[in-house]
Amino acid sequence: MNRKLLFWIVAIAFIGLLAYTTLKPQKVSCEVCVTFNGGDRCAKASGPTQDAATETAQTAACGPLASGMDQTIACSRTRPRSAQCGGSGG
């Protein structure tokens, strides 16, 4: 087998794996609302587990509310005002 053909086989396999892991449906979708630093924000996220989706949504909600690393960490440790999760049907 020549090297060019081997390169293309490996490249196509890598692109296929990357596409699969990127496009596969997430199992859980969550919306988290956070009150922090005088503001209130809600965000949605999806992930393979409820914990992962909740954490990602809370991080997204905290982004506009926190200023600097210390506040970002404090916001991420704040109990959400609300959190609702459900399967995405995928």
LINUR-V928333 format. One record per residue. RES is the residue in three letters. SS is DSSP state (H for helix, E for strand, - for the rest). PHI is phi in whole degrees, 0 to 359 (none if undefined). D_FIRST is the distance of its C-alpha to the first C-alpha in Angstrom with 1 decimal. Layout:
BEGIN
res = {RES:RES}
ss = {SS:SS}
phi = {PHI:PHI}
d_first = {D_FIRST:D_FIRST}
END
This chain:
BEGIN
res = {MET:ASN:ARG:LYS:LEU:LEU:PHE:TRP:ILE:VAL:ALA:ILE:ALA:PHE:ILE:GLY:LEU:LEU:ALA:TYR:THR:THR:LEU:LYS:PRO:GLN:LYS:VAL:SER:CYS:GLU:VAL:CYS:VAL:THR:PHE:ASN:GLY:GLY:ASP:ARG:CYS:ALA:LYS:ALA:SER:GLY:PRO:THR:GLN:ASP:ALA:ALA:THR:GLU:THR:ALA:GLN:THR:ALA:ALA:CYS:GLY:PRO:LEU:ALA:SER:GLY:MET:ASP:GLN:THR:ILE:ALA:CYS:SER:ARG:THR:ARG:PRO:ARG:SER:ALA:GLN:CYS:GLY:GLY:SER:GLY:GLY}
ss = {-:-:H:H:H:H:H:H:H:H:H:H:H:H:H:H:H:H:H:H:H:H:H:-:-:-:-:E:E:E:E:E:E:E:E:E:-:-:E:E:E:E:E:E:E:E:E:-:-:H:H:H:H:H:H:H:H:H:H:H:H:H:H:-:-:-:-:H:H:H:H:H:H:H:H:H:-:-:-:-:-:E:E:E:E:E:E:-:-:-}
phi = {none:281:293:295:296:299:302:293:296:294:298:294:297:295:297:296:296:297:297:297:290:281:263:296:293:279:276:230:237:228:241:238:245:233:251:204:57:82:236:224:211:241:211:246:204:232:193:288:226:296:299:294:293:295:297:295:295:293:299:294:291:286:312:285:272:256:232:92:295:299:290:298:295:298:295:293:265:285:293:298:295:206:211:233:232:198:291:269:77:259}
d_first = {0.0:3.8:6.6:8.5:6.9:6.9:10.4:11.6:10.9:12.8:15.3:16.2:16.6:18.9:20.8:21.4:22.7:24.8:26.3:27.0:28.9:30.7:31.8:32.6:36.3:38.6:40.9:44.1:45.9:48.9:51.6:53.4:56.6:57.8:61.1:60.9:62.8:65.1:62.4:60.8:57.3:55.1:51.3:48.8:45.3:42.9:40.8:39.4:42.8:46.4:46.7:43.7:44.9:48.5:47.5:45.4:48.3:50.8:48.8:48.7:52.4:53.3:51.6:54.4:57.1:56.2:56.5:54.7:52.9:56.0:57.0:53.4:53.4:56.9:56.1:53.1:55.4:58.1:58.6:57.6:60.5:58.5:55.1:54.0:50.7:49.3:46.2:44.2:43.6:39.9}
END
